[in-house]
Amino acid sequence: MNDNENYEGEDLDNLVILNDEDGNEVKFEFLDLIDLDDEEYVVLLPIAEEGEEDEEGEVVILKVEDTDEDSEEESYVSVEDEDVLKRVFEIFKEKFKDDFDFVD
């Protein structure tokens, strides 16, 4: 089966594939890049694989870190600070209040 069949009608340019702590590939839709306190954060929406249950609209927020100054590569690291997560999510909600129905 072609992987693109699962995402028919979706814009695959926004597809981000990351590895979880077990080394498994996890697919996300890139939603936004948020600047906060001279740091950058990505807001990602997990894409459920066929046969998996989709957690309704829960986004993942990760901090962007440069891996090497000479390289164009970036890495994403989890954010432990709940205040930072809330602030980034509030910025995201404000930017996209007309595009998404947010549930508190």
VENGI-V844002 format. One record per backbone hydrogen bond with DSSP energy under -0.5 kcal/mol. NH is the residue of the N-H (numbers start at 1). CO is the residue of the C=O. If there is no record, write none. Layout:
# VENGI-V844002
<<NH	CO> <NH	CO>>
This chain:
# VENGI-V844002
<<5	2> <6	3> <7	4> <8	5> <10	7> <12	10> <14	11> <15	12> <16	28> <18	16> <18	26> <20	24> <23	20> <26	18> <28	16> <29	45> <30	14> <30	28> <31	43> <32	43> <34	41> <36	39> <39	36> <41	34> <42	62> <43	32> <44	42> <44	60> <45	29> <46	44> <46	58> <47	27> <48	46> <52	49> <55	53> <56	54> <58	55> <59	57> <60	44> <62	42> <62	60> <63	77> <64	40> <65	75> <67	73> <68	73> <71	68> <75	65> <77	63> <79	61> <80	78> <82	80> <85	81> <86	82> <87	83> <88	84> <89	85> <90	86> <91	87> <92	88> <93	89> <94	90> <95	91> <96	92> <97	94> <99	96> <100	96> <102	100> <104	102>>
